[in-house]
Amino acid sequence: MRIAIIGGGIAGLAAAYELDKARAAGAAVEYTLFEERPRLGGSLASEIVGGAVLERGPDSFLTEKPAAAELCRELGLGGELIPSNDAARKTYVVTRNRLVALPDGLMFLVPTKLVPTAMTRLFSVRTKMRMALELLIPPRPSEGDESVAALVKRHFGQEAVDRLADPLLSGIYGGDATQLSAQTVLPRLVEMETKYGSLTRGMLAAHRKMRAMAKSSSNGASRGGAIFTALRGGMGQLVDAITQRLDADSVRISTSVNGIEKTAQGWKIAAGGASENFDALIMAAPAWTAGELLTPVDAELGAELGGIPYSSSITVNLVYDETKIGPLPDGFGFLVPAVEGRAMLACTFVHRKFLGRTPPGKAVFRAFLGGMKRTDLLAESDQALVEVVRREMREILGANTFGAKVEPEFAQVTRWRRAMAQYAVGHKARMQRVNARVAALPGLRLVGNAYDGIGVPDCIRLGRKAARELAGVPEPAAAVKR
């Protein structure tokens, strides 16, 4: 069987790795991976500058989703996995130019501890009263999909949307809480509302259940760990390790796919001035690219894929001599709500989040800009973006920390245009329609961050799953359970 993979991001690489692994085990399978850019890895891109690991894209992955760590261990990178420094984990929200820590007991968007919630300066007295009364909300049957903002506002009020939901989700999705699907992005909260009514009561019940499960486990201890896991030398280590395992003759970089045709035997792919026939196709390109390529095959499928919105973002890395800046607040960094009217969405104190990736005496800051609401920033020059970040950091953290004359030793700007899929209201229904169209096209699989999870582990899981299905390789027992 010959399989084409279009797209050399982490999803496409994971699929290629799995097919190469199947071939080495004796499966009669061949593959060709097409990537239009001159490098593989998509948004996974790392650089080491003066001993500091700088990430242009994702800097880590969620520990609770095992697909990424499992692949790293298979590739011999187990010893390179490092946990986030959760002992120092503290996140702030910019509120009227002041840093206010997220209150203790906040479980994603739901406050579960009375005293910290009552004492925080993040919310007004009116919002705090509403959060207390939220415990009395009765169960509510699901009435279809709605935005995250609508769900949060109904329970906790508009201020909770502005100060909590919007900045948190902007940091994860680069999106807008008024557009993101509650059914897809926060399915647990939707289920809790149906069963308990109050999200607070639902979250407390879930927390009690988790503690009970931990106590009843074989060792009688909690299996908790760090929230995030990274690679010591950067996420680019994963890309390099996969690439080294692949057959070089099966990978074609700087090669654009110009057309796709469904044939009686399979798929005809036009790329690099030639056409080739394949038995199956793994589409690992962004949904908007997949939509354009698949429209001649199935116009309805192409329209559905083209309708999935994407956000753009900008990452700015700044490296400083730690002795030249003033004291920083404790923690990992801060989030910036859109209501603050700033360019920055968030800023991470990289040298604190992952220990051992920054040389002693250096401080690394990673700022995020853009998102759905500030696409205009993409047109700004690198120098202008660096100056915007420096100014806003000075205004937020104080001139004593970042004086106007304190220059970064190194600055790096990366633009990611239409890189992050947005799970908009109706995404679940859209995916049902997409899956129905795909099922009618034998040998086609869609993988990437636009379908069933946006993180690195999700993309790896989907890529490997698609490859196994097409190669006829059974799912591992652990994967079947997840």
N, C-alpha and C positions, 0 to 999 in steps of 0.2 A: 504494500500500500504506500502511495506517495501522498504526503500531506504538506500543504502550503500553510505557512504562518505569516500573516501580514501584521507587522508591528514588532519592534524589538525592545519594547519596554519590559518591565519585570514580568508582566503576565505572559507575553510572548516568549521571553527567555525561559520562564518556568515550564512552559509547554514544550519548548525545544529540548530542554534538559530531560524532561520525562520521556520524550520520544527517543532521545539518544540512549537513555538508560534502558528502554525497552528493546532497542536494536541490539545493544550490547548483550542483553539477556537472550537473544535469539529470535526476537519477533521480526517478521518480514515487513519492516517499515522503514521508509525513507522520508526525509523532510527537507524543505527549503524555507529559510526564514528571510523575509524581505523587510528591510528597514531603510526608509528614505534618508535618514540623517547619517552623517559620517561616523556616528558612535552608537553603541548599544546602551540600554539602561533607562531610556526615557528620562523621567524626572529624578531618578537616582543618580546623583552626580556629586562626587566628593573631591576635595582638593586639600592637600596638606601644605600650609604656608608657615614657615618658621616653626615647625613642630606642632602647629595648631590645626586640628581637623575642622575644615569648613564644609558645611553641607549646603549645596545649592537648592536641593529639594528636601524630601523627608529626611529627618535626622534620626529616626528610630521607628519602632512599631509597637503596637499594643502587645504586652506580654501574654495576656489572657487568650489571644488568638494564636494558636501554636504553629500554623503553617510556615511562618517565616523562620522561626527558631529551628524547627525540624529540618528545613532545607539547609540552613546554615550548618547544622551538625552533619548532615549527609555530605556536605562539601568540605568537611574538615575545618570549619570555622567555629566549632563549638567553644574553643578556648579564647576566641576573639569577642564573644558575646559579653557585654557589660550591662549591668542594670542602671536605671536612673537613680540618682542620689536622693531617694525619697525621704531620707532623714531630714533633708533640708528643703523638702518640697513645700512651697508656699507660693500662691499666686495672687496677684493684686488686680484690681479693676480700677482704671482711672475714672475718678468721679470729681468733676469740677476741678480738674488739674491736681487732684490729690490722689495718692495711692491708698486704696482701701482693700484690705485682705479679704478674700472670700471667707465667709464664716465657717467655723468648724462644724462638721455634721452635714454639710451640703453634699448630697449624693446626686451628682450631676446637676440637675436643675431643681432638685427638691430639698428644701430645708428640713432636717430631721431632729435638730436639737434646739430647744426653746431658748435657753440663755444666750448662746452665741448669736442666734438670729435676732434676739431682742436687743443685743448690745451693738451689733454692727452699724457702721455709718453708711453702709451701702444702700440701705433702704430707708424711706421715710416712715414715720410712725403709722401713717395710714396703711402703707404696704405691709408693715409688720403685723398690724391687727388683722389684715386680710389673710395673711399667712397662718395666723393662729386659728381663725375661723374656718380655714380651708379643711380642717380636720372634720368638720360637720357635713361636708358635701356628700350626698348620697350617691350610690352607684348610678351610672349613666350608660344606657345602651349605645353601642357604636352607631353613628349615623353617617358613615362614610368618611372619606379622608378630609383632612383640614390642614392648615398650616401649623407649624410649631408655635408661631406667635399666637395664633388663635387659642390653642390648647393652654399655653402658659398664661395668657391673659385671663382666660376664663377662671383659672384657679387662683392666680396670685396677683393679677393686675398688670397694667401696662408698664409700670416701673420695673417689674421683674423681667419683662421682655427686653426693655432697653438696657438694663444694668447687668442682666445675667444671661438670658437665652441668646440674645443677638451677639454679644462678644464671644461667648463660648463657641457658638456654632460658626461664627466667622473664622475663629481660630482653627476649627476642624475642617470645615467645608469651603471656607472663603465665600460663603453664601449669605443669604438674607432669610432671617427667621420668618418673615411674612410670606416667603415663597416655598420654603422647604416643607416636605411632607412629614407630618407627625406619624402617620401610619408606617412609613418606611424608616425615617430617621430615629424616631422614638417609639418603636413598637411596644416596648415594655410598659411605658407610661400609658399608652392607649389601652393596653390590657388591664393595667391597674385601675384605670378610671372605670372601666366596665365592671370590674369585680368589686372594687372598694369604694368608688366614687372619689374619695380623697386620695390624692397622689401621695401625701405624707403618710397616711395610714398604710397604703400599699407598699411604699418603700420601706417602712419600718417592719412590716410583715416579711418582706423579702430579706431584709437584713437579719431578722431573727432566724429565718429558715437557713440562711447561709452559715450562721454561727452554729446552729444545731448540727448541720452537716459536717462542719469542720470538727466539732467535738466527737462526733460518732465515727470519724475516719479511723483508719487502722492505727495510725500513730497518735491519735488523740490530739493532734495539733493543727493549727491553721495551715492551709497550703498557700496562703497569700504570699505575694512577692512584690517586686517593683512593678510599677504601672507600665513603664516603658523599658524596652530593651534596644540597645544599639550595638554597632560593631566598633571595636576599638579604633580601627583605621578608617572609619566612615562607611556609609552604606554602599559606596562604590566597591568595597571589598566583595560584596555579594555578587555584583555584576561581573567583576573580574573572575571570580571563582567559577561562575556558571560558564562564562565565555571560554575559559580554559578547558572545560569539559566537552564543549561542542566540536563537531567536525567542521573545520574551517571552510571546507568546500560546500557546506550546507548553509552557510550564512552569507548573505549578500547585503552589505551596507551601502549607503549612497545609491540605493536602487528604489525608485518610485514605482508603485503599481499603478498602471494607467487604466486598466479595465479588468472586469471579471465577467465571465460568461458561464452559465450553467449548461452543461452538456449531458447527453444521455449516459455517458460514462463517469461523469464527475464534474470537475471544474477546470476552466481554462483561464489562466492568469497571464495577463499581458504586462510585462515589466522589463525595463532595460532594453527596449527595442525588440524584444522577442516574446513569443507566447509559448507556454508550457501547460501540459495537462496534469492534473492531480486528481486523486480519488476523494480527497477531503480538504476542507479549508477551516483553519482556526483564525478568526478575525480578531486580532489583538490591537487594532488601531483604535483611536478615539471614536466614539459613537458617531460624531458628525462626519468623520472620514469614511467610516464603515457605511453610513447611510448613502453617501455619494457613490461609493463603489458598488453597493448592492442594489441601487435603484433600478438599473437595467434588468436585474434578475427578478426583483420583487419590489414594485413601486410602493406598495403599502408598508413593507418592512423598511424600505429606505426612508420613507416619510416619518415613521415612528422613531427611528434612530436619529434622524436629523432634528427631531423635535426635543431631544434631551438637551437641556441647557447646560452650559459650561461657564465657569468663572475663570478669570485670569488673575494672576498674582505676581508680586515682585518680592524677591528676597534680597535683603541687604545685610551682608556680613561686615562687621567692623571689629578690628583687632586693636587693642590699646595696651600701652604699658600701664600695668595696674598701679604703679607708684605715682602716676600722673593724674589719676582720677580720684575723686573723693569717695567716701564710703557709700556703699550701695545698701538698699534695704535687703533684709533676709529673703531668701527664696529663689525661685526659678525665673521670675519675670512678671510681666503684666499684660493685661488685655485692655483694649481701648474700644469702648462702645461707640457706635456710629453717632450717637447723640452728642458726643464730645466734639464732633466736627473736625477731626484730625485725619491726616493721611495714613498714619500707622493703624494697623489692626491689632498688632501684638508685638512684644519684644521679649526674647528669651535670653537669659544670662547663661550662655552656653557653658562657660567654664564651671558653673555650679551644677548644671543639670546632669552632666556626665563627667565624672572625675577621671583624670588620666588622659583626656583628649586635648588638653591645653597645657602648654609649658608653664612652669612656675613663673609668677610675675607677669603673666599676660591675662587679659580679660577679653572675652569674645562675646559680642552682642549680635543677635540675629533678629532683624526687624522684618515684619511682614506688612506689605502695603497692597492696595488694589482691591480685589474682591469684586463682587457684583456692582457695588455702588461707586467705585472709583476707577473705572477703566481708562479714564483720561490720563492717569499717571503713567501708563505704558508709553506714552509719547514723550515723556520727559527724558532729559539726558541723564547719564549715570551720575554726573557731578551734581546735578540738581536734586536727584533723589537722595544722594548721600547727605547733602546739606539739609534737606527736609527732615531726614531722620535725626541728624545731629541736633537740629534746632528743637525738634519735639522732645527728644530725650533730655535736653537741657531744661526745657520748660516743665517737663513732668518730674524728672529726678532732681532738679535743682542745679543752679549754677555752681554750687559748691562741689557737686559731683562731676559735672561736665561744663567746665568753663569754656567760653567761646574760643579761647586760644588753644585748647587741648585738642590736638589733631590725632586722628587714628593712624596707626602705623601701616595699616592695610585696609582697603575697602574693596568690596566685591559686590556687584549688582547682577542679579539674574532675573530675567523676565520669563514668566511661564504663561504663554498665551493660550487661552481655551484649554487648560490642562486639567481642571478639576470638575468632574461631572456633578451636577446638582440634582438631588432627588426631590424634584418639585412635587407639589400636590398632584396626586393622580399617578405617581410613579409606579405603584404596585399594579394598578390596572393596566398601565402602559406595558409593563413587563409581561403581564399575562398575554397581551396581544402580540408582543414581540416573540415570546416563546412559542406561541401557536404558529406564527409565520415561519419561524426557524424549524419547527418540527416538520413542516411540509417541504423542507429543503434538505434531503439526506446528505450527511457528511459536513454540515455547517455547524460551527460552534462560535459563540460570541464570548470573549473574555475581556477583562479590563475593569476599570473603576466605575463604569457607567451602569452596572447591572445589579450586582448583589454584594455591595460592600466597597468602600472607597480606599481602604488601607492597603498597605503592602502585603500583609498576610492574606487578605481577601483576593487580591490579584494573583498571588502565588497559588492559592487553593483552586481558583477557577481555571488557571492555566494548566495546572497538573491534572485536574479532573477531566478537562476536555481532551488532553492528550491520551489519558488512560482509556477513555471511552472509545476514541477512534482507533487506538492501537489494540483494543481488546484486552487490556491489562486490568485485572480486578483491583478495586479500591482496597487499600490497607484496612485492616480491622479498625484501627483508631480513627481513620478518616470516615468510615461508614457511620460511626457513632456520633460524629460531630454534625 
